[in-house]
Every structure is written in C-alpha cells, then in structure tokens.
Amino acid sequence: MKVLGLSFDYHDAAAALVVDGVPVAAAPEERFSRLKHDRRLPARAIAFCLDRAGLKAQDLDAVVFYEKPFRKLSRILAGAVSTFPSSGALFRRAMGAWIDERLWVGPRIESALGVSSDRILYCEHHLSHAASAFLCSPYDAAATLTVDGVGEWATAAIGRGRRAGPGGPFDLSLDVELRYPHSLGLLYSAFTAYLGFEVNEGEYKVMGLAPYGTPRYADQVRGMIEPFADGSFRLDLDWFAFHRDPARSFSKRFEEAFGPARAPGTGDPAGDKRLCDVAASVQLVCEELMLGLAREAHRRTGSPNLCLAGGVALNAVSNARLLRETPFESIWIQPAGGDAGGALGAALYAAHALGSSPARYEMKRADLGPEHSDADASAALKAAGLPFVELRGEEDLCDRVSGLLADGKVVGWHQGRSEWGPRSLGQRSILADPRPAEMKDTVNAKIKFRELYRPFAPSICAGAAAEWFDLPGSPAPDPYRFMLATAKTRDDRRDRLAAVTHVDGSSRVQTIDPAQSPLFHRLAAAVGRRIGAPAVLNTSFNLKGEPIVETPADAVATFLASGMDALAVGPFLTTGRPQNPKPRRQTWESSKTPPDALGW
C-alpha cells in the first residue's frame, strides 16, 4: 500500500509518502523552492518523495489531501453571512482564492500527478493532525489532543486511538471538538499581530519574548474568554477582527485595553516593558487553556498516554507544563505539529484505514527529508571557490569540529537526511559554544541577522541531560528528543550554559540519543571532553526570513552570506573564504525556467 499525503493552499505545503504503513519520505515545499512557508501545491516535495521510494505517481494506491475543502468552504460562507456587511472585504478575498484554486484541489492533483480521481481522498484536518501524532507514537492506545487556528470548523479536538500489530484492529476517532471562531490558535495569533510579528510565523517570537515580562495583563486576557468546566471556552469577539477583516486580527477595543500595537519591524520589543508584559500574559493564558483541554482529554479517555499535534503543539513552554501538571504518564508530540505535519497524518490514516496489514511504526528520528552525496557537497564547495579538506571518518570530523566550537567558532553543520518539522535536530544546524553569554548575541546579530532577545536551544547527550537540566523524568520524555519542551537549567550549571539559558532560566532542550543520532551524539560528546559540558548551542541552518537549508549548495550560500567561521558538509570542512564570493540564493520565483510539475 503506497499512499502520498499532501498539504497545501494555506501555509507550509508539504508531501509525505507512506509505504505499508511506514513513512519513507516527507518534506515541506519550502526546502526546495526556498520560499518561506511556501503554500503552493508541493510539486518538488512530491518529486522527492517518489524518487526516494523509486516510484512513479501511477504506482500510488492513494493520494490524500489533509483536509476537506468543501467543509472548509461551508465554514467560510457561514461566517461571512453571520458577520455581513462588516465581513464584505474578507468574503471577497476568500471567494477570490476559492474560485481561483481552492475549489479545484482534486483536479489540480489529478493534473499534477496524472492519477485518476478515484485515487484522490480527503481526510478531515484535525483527524490528519491526530493521526500524525498517534500513528507515530510508541502507544497502542492513547488520547489525542489537536489544537491550532482552525481546520474546516474545528479549532481543537479531543479523540482516542487504538492499534495493534499488522492485521490487528485499528481505530482513531475524534470525540469532541471546539469550533471556529473560538480558537486558542487564533487568540495567540491576534497577540502575535498586535506585537508586530507575522501571523503563522512569529508566534514563537511571542513565546521567546514572554520571559522578559510579567503577566500583569493576564486578567485582561482572561476577560476575553468565557471558560467552561470541560476545558472548552468561547472568545468574546468584540476584542477581535479576524472573523470579519482580512487585514486585522484584533479590534480597536484591543488597543484601548493594551495600548497601541507595535508596527512591524519597528524598535526592539524586548526593550518595551509593556509589550513584554503583554506577551507574558497571553503566554500564561495559553498554558492555562492547554492544561484545561489536556485534563479534559484525560477525563474523557482515562488513558495514561497523550498524543499532541496542531500548530499550538509547537509551544514548548506550554508543552513543559503539560508534562508536569497533567495526569498523563506519557506524552508524545508530532515534531511537525503544524499544517505540514497534516500531510504525514493524512497518509498514515489512509494507510491504516485502507491497508490490510500496515506495519507498526514509531517515529524515533525525524530525518525524513533528502540526503545529498559527497560528490554534491564537494561540487558545491568547489563552485564557490572555497578551500576545504576531506576528513578521515566521523571521529576525525567530530574532533576537528569540536575543537572549532571549543575555540569559540560558529560552525554550519550539514549532515545526512534533513529534518521533518521546523526544528533543526543535528542534520541542518548552526552550532556554537553553549558557555559564553555573549555567544547568543554573536549568533543572533552576525549569523542569523535577527532580534537579539531570541533564545537558542542546547542539544545535549541524553545520558547527561539530567545533570544539567531539571527534567520531568529520567530518561527525559520523548518531546525533548525533538526539542519540543523547555526545562530549567540547573542553578549550579547556568554559568556554564549561559548562551543557551533564557532570561527566565529555561532552555528548549534537545536530548541526543546515541542509537538514533549517532553522529550528532558523537560530536556533542567530543565537545564535552573539551569544555566539560556534552552540549552545543544548536539553531536552524538559515538566515532570518529564509527556510532551513536543504542542499549543500544552499548551505554554502548561507555560509557565505553570514558570519559563520566554518562549514562542515558531509566529510568536508572549510574555514576559508573565496577571494570574490558570489553566493547564489536563487528561488524558483526568480528563475526564468521553473521546474516541471514533478521535476526539479
């Protein structure tokens, strides 16, 4: 059974291929197009998935879209009617997009892949999210909780899953849902826009800004919400505009209560106490609402296990509280929690619903993207005129790179298959010494070209993590493997991890399992022998506003456009610079010859 899952048309388009119940490839379109949050039909990601499995589109048993377009359209129409005439502009904009392309999802897939309409299926949005978590988890039975902005109608859903071995029973259902416009994701996004950040992009900036403030506006935020005993809630829509205005998320009443909104790109929000306090307040309320939903999921199901997905599942601070403050004994979170992850969930759900004996799968690693040959790496370095050396095996590579990191150098690290999800986990990473506090400013200002308040994550050998961080269990729960939860740096270790400890003493920790990530673990261990802490500062290999690098050529171009000191691509290491650097940062939008529908 060969099933291709797709998500596109809104943001973070992606493709995922599942063969006999096991994911063999998955990637977001942005990694190939170089267009951040690319929403278009993911032709290049599809091509990669098929090529990875040695298949043609005609070999597929099913192609599954991650939501049901006509159900989504019914919600948009109903919303426009209920708020007319104030929603007139929103209605015109939405209908323009639907008439142009979104009504024609099936025919567009048929045209792009050359498959017949009877092989094109549709999976409900939140069911796709739930499947992306449950069917990648280690559990035979679990509660599911999915929380995001909005799918078709649902903004959050509680369900339950059950599965056995090949050929055994399978069931995944959503028992209850919260419906638009009452949405935790849209509440958080309204504050994202108010604070001057881009919606669906800047929510993690709000999370990073929150520790600089105190939640003195929390009661005002709670006043926007009518909570219920079962964890559900209603938003007071007088505070918001997302349901009627295509250009604004919040109303005039919002600014009257919290003060003027920050204009995008102006000033340093971390230097404005009011804005920091607003961020702290909405973050706290988000955590409280997530705790309420999770406790209701436990009450309804009685399961000791929880599977979490949806865009709000990427809020690492909230996730840490779920691990510590809910009755669940174990929590598993999909690394690609947003819309991209829906492509994988749709494919997995169809594989189990349609397949006669899908394999039992557990996602222990998140590297489902492309890998590139040593020849590609060598060619990219030569094309840029960079001097480089070829190192003799992994031990030599880790020894050289750990020496550079211990000497205060910043190193680009491009190894193996790329990660699935928005976190760099040691395949497409920028690495640095986690000790000196000034390293955070160096990487933010000279490498990433982004706001100085933004924190960085520590990646640490799993066996040593509990010595350095206050983790909720030993070994650390699975979310830490994928950098999906925060933990406090231990008081007596903070000065030795100053670059990766946030202003509130927390860190978004990644634990490195030696069996699952042997090369990255070997590097962190080598760093530990030099600096006394088996950890590295780890951030995504990209510059501000760009997708994470995919190819060696992307890595070289980003290296040349930044202040990185060294670049390790496969077995090759460069610490030099060409005499006349000419980095190529081409996107398909600027190319005169775009690829074929399924070509590169």
C-alpha positions as CSV (number, residue, x, y, z in Angstrom):
1,M,0.0,0.0,0.0
2,K,1.6,3.2,-1.2
3,V,0.0,6.4,0.0
4,L,1.0,10.0,-0.7
5,G,-0.2,12.7,1.7
6,L,-0.4,16.3,0.7
7,S,-1.0,19.7,2.5
8,F,-1.1,22.9,0.6
9,D,-3.0,26.2,-0.2
10,Y,-2.8,27.8,3.2
11,H,0.8,27.7,4.6
12,D,3.7,25.2,4.9
13,A,2.8,23.0,2.0
14,A,4.3,19.5,2.2
15,A,4.3,16.0,0.9
16,A,4.7,12.7,2.7
17,L,5.0,9.2,1.4
18,V,3.9,6.1,3.4
19,V,4.6,2.6,2.2
20,D,2.9,-0.3,4.0
21,G,2.2,2.0,7.0
22,V,5.8,3.3,7.3
23,P,6.9,6.8,6.3
24,V,9.7,6.7,3.8
25,A,10.0,10.4,2.9
26,A,8.4,13.7,4.0
27,A,9.4,17.3,3.3
28,P,7.9,20.8,3.2
29,E,7.9,22.5,-0.2
30,E,9.8,25.5,1.1
31,R,13.0,23.5,1.4
32,F,13.1,23.1,-2.4
33,S,11.5,26.3,-3.6
34,R,13.4,28.4,-1.0
35,L,10.2,30.4,-0.4
36,K,9.5,30.6,3.4
37,H,6.1,28.9,4.3
38,D,5.5,28.1,0.6
39,R,1.8,27.3,0.3
40,R,1.6,26.1,-3.3
41,L,1.0,22.5,-4.5
42,P,4.2,20.9,-3.4
43,A,5.5,19.6,-6.7
44,R,9.1,19.5,-5.7
45,A,8.4,17.8,-2.4
46,I,6.3,15.2,-4.2
47,A,9.1,14.6,-6.7
48,F,11.5,14.0,-3.9
49,C,9.2,11.6,-2.1
50,L,8.5,9.5,-5.2
51,D,12.2,9.5,-6.2
52,R,13.2,8.4,-2.7
53,A,11.0,5.3,-3.0
54,G,11.8,4.7,-6.6
55,L,8.1,5.2,-7.6
56,K,6.1,7.0,-10.2
57,A,2.8,8.7,-9.4
58,Q,1.0,6.0,-11.2
59,D,2.3,3.5,-8.7
60,L,0.4,5.2,-5.8
61,D,-2.6,3.5,-4.4
62,A,-4.0,6.7,-3.0
63,V,-3.2,10.4,-2.7
64,V,-4.7,12.0,0.4
65,F,-5.4,15.7,0.9
66,Y,-5.1,16.7,4.6
67,E,-8.5,18.4,4.9
68,K,-11.9,18.5,3.3
69,P,-12.2,21.6,1.1
70,F,-16.0,21.8,0.8
71,R,-16.5,21.6,4.5
72,K,-14.0,24.4,5.0
73,L,-15.8,26.5,2.4
74,S,-19.1,26.0,4.3
75,R,-17.5,27.5,7.4
76,I,-16.2,30.5,5.4
77,L,-19.6,31.1,3.9
78,A,-21.4,30.7,7.2
79,G,-19.0,33.1,8.9
80,A,-19.3,35.7,6.2
81,V,-23.1,35.6,6.3
82,S,-23.2,35.9,10.1
83,T,-21.0,39.0,10.1
84,F,-22.2,40.7,6.9
85,P,-21.7,43.5,5.9
86,S,-18.6,44.1,8.1
87,S,-17.1,41.0,6.6
88,G,-17.6,42.1,3.0
89,A,-13.8,42.5,2.3
90,L,-13.0,39.2,3.9
91,F,-15.7,37.5,1.9
92,R,-14.4,38.9,-1.4
93,R,-10.8,38.0,-0.7
94,A,-11.8,34.5,0.4
95,M,-14.0,33.8,-2.6
96,G,-11.4,35.1,-5.0
97,A,-9.0,32.4,-3.6
98,W,-11.6,29.7,-3.7
99,I,-12.9,30.3,-7.2
100,D,-9.3,30.6,-8.4
101,E,-7.8,27.4,-7.0
102,R,-9.1,26.1,-3.7
103,L,-12.3,24.6,-5.1
104,W,-10.3,22.6,-7.5
105,V,-7.9,20.7,-5.2
106,G,-8.9,17.3,-6.8
107,P,-8.4,18.4,-10.4
108,R,-5.2,20.1,-9.6
109,I,-3.8,16.9,-8.0
110,E,-5.0,14.9,-11.0
111,S,-3.3,17.3,-13.4
112,A,0.0,17.5,-11.5
113,L,0.4,13.8,-10.8
114,G,-1.6,12.2,-13.6
115,V,-3.6,10.0,-11.3
116,S,-7.3,9.2,-11.6
117,S,-9.9,11.0,-9.4
118,D,-10.9,7.7,-7.7
119,R,-7.5,7.5,-6.1
120,I,-7.7,11.0,-4.5
121,L,-9.1,11.0,-1.0
122,Y,-9.7,13.7,1.7
123,C,-9.0,13.4,5.4
124,E,-10.5,15.8,8.0
125,H,-8.0,18.4,9.1
126,H,-7.9,17.6,12.8
127,L,-8.0,13.9,12.1
128,S,-4.9,14.3,10.0
129,H,-3.2,16.1,12.9
130,A,-4.3,13.4,15.3
131,A,-3.0,10.6,13.1
132,S,0.3,12.4,12.6
133,A,0.8,12.1,16.4
134,F,-0.9,8.8,17.4
135,L,0.4,6.7,14.4
136,C,4.0,7.9,15.0
137,S,3.9,7.4,18.8
138,P,5.0,4.3,20.8
139,Y,1.5,3.7,22.1
140,D,-1.0,1.0,21.3
141,A,-3.8,3.2,22.9
142,A,-3.8,6.9,23.7
143,A,-5.9,10.1,24.0
144,T,-5.3,12.6,21.2
145,L,-5.4,16.4,21.5
146,T,-5.1,18.7,18.5
147,V,-5.1,22.4,18.8
148,D,-4.5,25.1,16.1
149,G,-6.0,28.1,14.4
150,V,-8.8,26.4,12.5
151,G,-9.2,23.4,10.2
152,E,-12.6,23.0,8.5
153,W,-14.7,24.0,11.5
154,A,-12.7,22.6,14.4
155,T,-10.1,24.6,16.3
156,A,-9.3,21.9,18.8
157,A,-10.4,18.3,19.1
158,I,-10.1,15.5,21.7
159,G,-10.1,11.9,20.5
160,R,-8.7,8.5,21.1
161,G,-6.7,5.9,19.2
162,R,-6.1,2.2,19.3
163,R,-4.0,0.0,17.2
164,A,-2.4,-3.5,17.4
165,G,0.1,-5.3,15.2
166,P,-0.1,-5.9,11.5
167,G,-3.6,-7.0,10.6
168,G,-4.9,-6.2,14.0
169,P,-7.7,-3.7,14.9
170,F,-7.2,0.0,14.3
171,D,-9.4,2.9,15.4
172,L,-8.8,6.6,15.6
173,S,-11.7,8.9,16.2
174,L,-12.4,12.5,17.4
175,D,-14.9,12.5,20.2
176,V,-15.5,16.2,20.7
177,E,-14.3,19.4,19.1
178,L,-14.2,23.2,19.7
179,R,-15.4,25.2,16.7
180,Y,-14.5,28.4,14.9
181,P,-14.4,31.3,15.8
182,H,-13.5,30.1,19.3
183,S,-9.8,29.3,18.9
184,L,-6.7,29.2,21.1
185,G,-4.5,29.4,18.0
186,L,-6.3,32.5,16.7
187,L,-6.3,34.1,20.1
188,Y,-2.5,33.7,20.2
189,S,-2.1,34.9,16.6
190,A,-4.1,38.0,17.4
191,F,-1.5,38.9,20.0
192,T,1.3,37.9,17.6
193,A,0.0,40.5,15.1
194,Y,-0.5,43.1,17.9
195,L,3.1,42.7,19.0
196,G,4.3,43.4,15.4
197,F,5.1,39.9,14.3
198,E,3.9,37.9,11.3
199,V,0.9,35.6,11.9
200,N,1.8,31.9,11.3
201,E,5.5,32.8,11.6
202,G,6.0,35.0,14.6
203,E,4.2,33.0,17.3
204,Y,7.5,31.5,18.6
205,K,8.8,35.1,18.8
206,V,6.0,35.9,21.3
207,M,6.9,32.8,23.3
208,G,10.6,33.9,23.3
209,L,9.6,37.5,24.3
210,A,7.3,36.4,27.2
211,P,10.1,35.7,29.8
212,Y,11.2,39.3,29.5
213,G,7.9,40.5,31.0
214,T,5.5,39.7,33.9
215,P,1.9,38.6,33.2
216,R,0.3,41.8,34.6
217,Y,-2.3,41.8,31.8
218,A,-3.4,38.1,32.4
219,D,-6.7,39.0,33.9
220,Q,-7.5,41.3,30.9
221,V,-6.6,38.4,28.5
222,R,-8.8,36.0,30.6
223,G,-11.6,38.6,30.3
224,M,-11.6,38.0,26.5
225,I,-12.6,34.3,27.2
226,E,-15.5,32.6,28.8
227,P,-14.1,29.3,30.1
228,F,-16.2,26.1,30.9
229,A,-15.6,23.3,33.3
230,D,-14.8,20.8,30.5
231,G,-11.8,22.9,29.2
232,S,-13.7,24.4,26.3
233,F,-14.2,28.2,26.0
234,R,-15.7,30.9,24.0
235,L,-14.0,34.1,22.8
236,D,-15.6,37.5,23.2
237,L,-15.4,38.5,19.6
238,D,-15.7,42.2,20.4
239,W,-11.9,42.0,21.0
240,F,-11.1,40.5,17.6
241,A,-11.4,41.2,13.9
242,F,-10.0,38.0,12.3
243,H,-13.6,36.8,11.7
244,R,-14.6,39.9,9.6
245,D,-11.4,41.7,8.5
246,P,-8.8,40.3,6.1
247,A,-6.2,42.8,7.3
248,R,-6.6,42.8,11.1
249,S,-6.7,40.2,13.8
250,F,-7.7,42.5,16.7
251,S,-10.2,45.3,17.2
252,K,-10.0,48.9,18.5
253,R,-11.1,47.7,21.9
254,F,-8.0,45.5,22.0
255,E,-5.7,48.5,21.6
256,E,-7.7,50.6,24.0
257,A,-7.1,48.0,26.7
258,F,-3.4,47.1,26.0
259,G,-2.1,50.3,24.3
260,P,-1.1,50.9,20.7
261,A,0.1,48.0,18.7
262,R,3.7,47.7,17.7
263,A,4.2,48.5,14.0
264,P,6.0,45.5,12.3
265,G,9.8,45.9,12.1
266,T,10.0,48.9,14.5
267,G,12.1,49.1,17.6
268,D,13.2,46.3,19.9
269,P,10.2,44.7,21.6
270,A,12.3,43.3,24.4
271,G,13.1,46.9,25.4
272,D,9.4,47.8,25.8
273,K,8.2,46.6,29.2
274,R,4.5,46.9,28.2
275,L,4.9,44.7,25.1
276,C,6.9,42.1,27.1
277,D,4.2,42.1,29.8
278,V,1.5,41.6,27.1
279,A,3.5,38.6,25.7
280,A,3.9,37.1,29.1
281,S,0.2,37.5,29.8
282,V,-1.0,35.7,26.6
283,Q,1.6,33.0,27.0
284,L,0.4,32.3,30.6
285,V,-3.3,32.2,29.5
286,C,-2.4,29.9,26.5
287,E,-0.7,27.5,29.0
288,E,-3.8,27.6,31.3
289,L,-6.1,26.8,28.4
290,M,-3.9,24.0,27.1
291,L,-3.9,22.5,30.6
292,G,-7.7,22.6,30.7
293,L,-8.0,20.9,27.4
294,A,-5.5,18.2,28.3
295,R,-7.1,17.4,31.6
296,E,-10.5,17.1,29.8
297,A,-8.8,14.6,27.4
298,H,-7.7,12.6,30.3
299,R,-11.1,12.7,32.0
300,R,-12.8,11.6,28.8
301,T,-10.4,8.7,27.9
302,G,-8.8,7.6,31.1
303,S,-5.7,6.9,29.1
304,P,-2.2,7.3,30.6
305,N,-0.9,8.4,27.2
306,L,-1.5,11.6,25.3
307,C,-0.7,12.4,21.6
308,L,-0.5,16.1,20.7
309,A,-0.4,17.9,17.4
310,G,-1.5,21.1,15.7
311,G,0.3,24.4,15.5
312,V,-0.2,25.1,19.2
313,A,1.7,21.9,19.9
314,L,4.9,23.7,19.0
315,N,4.6,25.9,22.0
316,A,7.5,24.4,24.0
317,V,6.7,26.3,27.2
318,S,3.1,25.1,27.3
319,N,4.3,21.5,26.5
320,A,6.6,21.6,29.5
321,R,3.6,22.3,31.8
322,L,1.6,19.6,30.2
323,L,4.4,17.1,31.0
324,R,4.5,18.2,34.6
325,E,0.9,19.3,35.5
326,T,-1.5,16.8,33.8
327,P,-2.5,13.3,34.9
328,F,-0.9,11.8,31.8
329,E,2.1,9.5,32.5
330,S,3.5,9.9,29.0
331,I,3.1,12.5,26.2
332,W,4.2,12.2,22.5
333,I,4.2,15.3,20.3
334,Q,4.4,15.4,16.5
335,P,7.7,17.2,15.5
336,A,5.9,18.8,12.5
337,G,2.9,19.9,14.5
338,G,1.6,22.5,12.0
339,D,0.0,22.1,8.6
340,A,3.0,20.4,7.1
341,G,2.5,17.5,9.6
342,G,-1.0,17.1,8.3
343,A,0.4,15.6,5.1
344,L,2.0,12.8,7.0
345,G,-1.0,12.3,9.2
346,A,-3.4,12.1,6.2
347,A,-1.1,9.5,4.5
348,L,-0.8,7.4,7.7
349,Y,-4.5,7.5,8.4
350,A,-5.4,6.3,4.9
351,A,-2.7,3.6,5.1
352,H,-4.2,2.2,8.2
353,A,-7.8,2.6,7.2
354,L,-7.3,1.1,3.7
355,G,-4.4,-1.3,4.2
356,S,-4.8,-4.9,5.1
357,S,-1.8,-5.2,7.3
358,P,0.1,-1.9,7.8
359,A,3.4,-2.2,9.7
360,R,3.7,-0.9,13.3
361,Y,5.6,2.3,13.2
362,E,7.2,4.5,15.8
363,M,9.0,7.8,14.9
364,K,12.2,7.8,16.8
365,R,14.0,10.0,14.4
366,A,12.7,13.0,12.4
367,D,15.0,12.8,9.4
368,L,12.6,12.1,6.6
369,G,13.9,14.6,4.1
370,P,16.5,14.4,1.4
371,E,20.2,13.4,1.8
372,H,23.0,14.5,-0.5
373,S,26.1,12.8,-1.8
374,D,29.7,13.6,-1.0
375,A,30.0,14.5,-4.7
376,D,27.3,17.1,-4.4
377,A,29.0,18.6,-1.3
378,S,32.4,18.7,-3.0
379,A,31.0,20.3,-6.1
380,A,29.2,23.0,-4.1
381,L,32.3,23.9,-2.2
382,K,34.4,24.0,-5.4
383,A,31.8,26.1,-7.3
384,A,32.0,28.7,-4.6
385,G,35.8,28.7,-4.7
386,L,36.1,27.6,-1.1
387,P,39.2,25.8,0.1
388,F,38.3,22.6,2.1
389,V,39.7,19.4,3.5
390,E,38.2,15.9,3.4
391,L,38.3,14.4,6.9
392,R,39.0,10.7,7.6
393,G,35.8,9.4,9.1
394,E,33.4,10.5,11.8
395,E,36.0,10.6,14.6
396,D,38.2,13.0,12.7
397,L,35.2,15.1,11.7
398,C,33.9,15.4,15.3
399,D,37.4,16.0,16.6
400,R,38.0,18.9,14.2
401,V,34.6,20.5,14.6
402,S,34.6,20.1,18.4
403,G,37.9,21.9,18.5
404,L,36.5,24.8,16.5
405,L,33.5,25.1,18.8
406,A,35.6,25.0,21.9
407,D,37.6,27.8,20.4
408,G,34.5,30.0,20.1
409,K,33.9,29.4,16.4
410,V,30.4,29.2,14.8
411,V,30.0,26.2,12.5
412,G,27.5,25.3,9.9
413,W,26.6,21.6,10.1
414,H,25.0,19.8,7.1
415,Q,24.8,16.0,7.6
416,G,22.5,13.2,6.5
417,R,18.8,13.5,5.7
418,S,17.1,16.8,6.6
419,E,14.7,17.0,9.5
420,W,10.9,16.8,9.4
421,G,9.5,19.8,11.1
422,P,10.6,23.3,11.9
423,R,13.4,22.3,14.4
424,S,17.0,21.6,13.4
425,L,18.0,18.5,15.3
426,G,21.6,18.0,14.1
427,Q,21.2,17.5,10.4
428,R,20.8,21.1,9.2
429,S,22.2,23.1,12.2
430,I,24.3,26.1,13.1
431,L,26.4,25.2,16.1
432,A,28.3,27.2,18.7
433,D,29.8,27.0,22.2
434,P,27.0,27.0,24.7
435,R,29.0,28.6,27.6
436,P,29.6,32.3,27.0
437,A,26.6,34.6,27.4
438,E,27.9,36.8,24.6
439,M,27.7,33.9,22.1
440,K,23.9,34.4,22.0
441,D,24.3,38.0,20.7
442,T,27.0,37.0,18.3
443,V,24.9,34.3,16.6
444,N,21.8,36.4,16.6
445,A,23.4,39.5,15.2
446,K,26.2,38.3,12.9
447,I,25.0,34.9,11.9
448,K,21.2,34.8,11.9
449,F,20.6,38.6,11.5
450,R,17.7,38.6,13.8
451,E,16.4,40.1,17.1
452,L,18.9,39.9,20.0
453,Y,16.4,38.8,22.5
454,R,15.8,35.5,20.7
455,P,17.0,32.4,22.6
456,F,18.9,29.4,21.4
457,A,18.5,25.7,22.2
458,P,21.0,23.4,23.8
459,S,21.5,19.9,22.3
460,I,23.0,17.6,24.9
461,C,23.9,13.9,25.1
462,A,20.8,12.2,26.5
463,G,22.7,10.4,29.3
464,A,24.0,13.6,30.8
465,A,20.8,15.8,30.3
466,A,19.5,15.3,33.9
467,E,22.8,16.6,35.3
468,W,22.3,19.9,33.6
469,F,18.5,20.4,33.4
470,D,15.6,19.9,35.7
471,L,13.7,17.4,33.5
472,P,10.3,15.8,34.4
473,G,11.6,12.2,34.4
474,S,14.7,10.1,33.6
475,P,15.2,9.4,30.9
476,A,13.8,12.6,29.5
477,P,10.3,12.3,28.0
478,D,10.1,11.9,24.2
479,P,9.3,15.6,23.5
480,Y,12.8,16.5,24.5
481,R,14.2,14.3,21.8
482,F,12.6,16.6,19.2
483,M,13.2,20.0,21.0
484,L,9.5,20.4,21.8
485,A,9.6,21.3,25.5
486,T,11.5,23.6,27.8
487,A,13.3,22.8,31.1
488,K,15.0,24.9,33.7
489,T,18.8,24.8,33.6
490,R,20.1,23.7,37.0
491,D,21.1,26.6,39.1
492,D,24.7,25.4,39.6
493,R,25.1,24.9,35.8
494,R,23.7,28.2,34.4
495,D,27.0,30.0,34.2
496,R,28.4,27.1,32.1
497,L,25.4,27.1,29.7
498,A,24.9,30.9,29.6
499,A,24.4,31.1,25.8
500,V,21.5,28.6,25.8
501,T,19.8,29.6,29.1
502,H,17.0,32.1,28.5
503,V,16.4,35.2,30.8
504,D,14.0,33.2,32.9
505,G,16.5,30.3,33.4
506,S,14.8,28.0,31.0
507,S,16.1,26.2,27.9
508,R,14.4,24.5,25.0
509,V,16.3,21.3,25.4
510,Q,17.1,18.6,22.7
511,T,18.4,15.3,24.1
512,I,20.6,13.4,21.7
513,D,20.1,9.6,21.7
514,P,23.3,7.8,20.7
515,A,21.3,5.0,19.0
516,Q,19.1,7.3,17.0
517,S,21.5,10.2,16.2
518,P,25.0,8.6,16.5
519,L,27.0,11.2,14.6
520,F,25.5,14.2,16.4
521,H,25.8,12.4,19.7
522,R,29.5,11.7,18.9
523,L,30.0,15.4,18.2
524,A,28.4,16.6,21.5
525,A,30.4,14.0,23.4
526,A,33.6,15.3,21.7
527,V,32.6,18.8,22.7
528,G,32.1,17.7,26.3
529,R,35.6,16.3,26.5
530,R,36.9,19.7,25.6
531,I,34.6,22.1,27.5
532,G,33.2,19.9,30.3
533,A,29.6,20.0,29.0
534,P,28.5,17.5,26.4
535,A,26.3,20.1,24.7
536,V,26.2,22.5,21.8
537,L,24.2,25.7,21.0
538,N,22.0,24.5,18.2
539,T,19.9,26.7,15.9
540,S,18.4,26.1,12.5
541,F,20.7,26.5,9.5
542,N,19.1,29.5,7.9
543,L,19.2,33.3,7.9
544,K,16.2,35.5,9.1
545,G,13.3,35.1,6.7
546,E,14.6,32.1,4.8
547,P,13.8,28.4,5.0
548,I,16.3,26.0,6.6
549,V,18.9,25.0,4.0
550,E,18.4,21.7,2.1
551,T,21.2,21.1,-0.4
552,P,25.0,21.5,0.0
553,A,24.7,24.5,-2.4
554,D,22.1,26.1,0.0
555,A,24.5,25.5,2.9
556,V,27.4,27.1,1.1
557,A,25.4,30.1,0.0
558,T,24.1,30.7,3.6
559,F,27.6,30.2,5.0
560,L,29.0,32.9,2.6
561,A,26.1,35.3,3.3
562,S,26.7,35.1,7.1
563,G,29.4,35.4,9.7
564,M,29.9,31.7,10.3
565,D,33.5,30.7,10.8
566,A,33.4,27.2,9.4
567,L,31.2,24.8,7.4
568,A,31.1,21.0,7.7
569,V,29.2,19.4,4.8
570,G,29.4,15.6,4.9
571,P,33.1,14.7,5.3
572,F,34.3,18.1,4.1
573,L,35.3,21.1,6.3
574,T,36.1,24.6,5.2
575,T,37.2,27.5,7.3
576,G,38.2,29.8,4.4
577,R,36.5,32.4,2.2
578,P,36.8,32.8,-1.5
579,Q,38.5,35.9,-2.9
580,N,35.4,37.0,-4.8
581,P,32.4,35.3,-3.2
582,K,29.3,35.1,-5.4
583,P,26.7,33.2,-3.4
584,R,23.8,32.0,-5.4
585,R,20.5,32.4,-3.5
586,Q,18.1,31.6,-6.3
587,T,14.5,30.9,-5.7
588,W,12.1,29.4,-8.3
589,E,10.2,32.7,-8.3
590,S,13.3,34.5,-9.7
591,S,14.1,31.7,-12.1
592,K,13.1,32.2,-15.8
593,T,12.6,28.5,-16.2
594,P,10.5,27.0,-13.4
595,P,10.6,23.2,-13.0
596,D,8.1,20.8,-14.5
597,A,5.2,19.8,-12.3
598,L,7.1,16.9,-10.9
599,G,10.6,17.8,-11.8
600,W,13.3,19.8,-10.1
